[in-house]
Amino acid sequence: MNYDVPFFDRLLKRRHLALILRALSLGVDAGKPIEQGLSILAGHYPTWWVRRKLIKAHEQVRHGVSWIDALYRQGLIRATDAE
């Protein structure tokens, strides 16, 4: 179920993290680089505020930042997740 209420949806950030990591893992299983997976997610993720963060994370990865650090810098994962 996609909760499209802006404040309520932000309370479910962990749900978005699970979907993002699952999608990235499917790309890796298919032999695709993480950067390509981030690019696809950034272009098609259904929630606008998460998509905006994914776009910024993808740009950081394109400029040499590791994908884990990029997701952390955008607040999509916590420090414990990044470890």
Protein Blocks (a to p, Z undefined) as FASTA:
>chain_A
ZZfbfklmmmmmmmmmmmmmmmmmmmmmnopafklmmmmmmmmpfblklmmmmmmmmmmm
mnopafklmmmmnopacfklmZZ
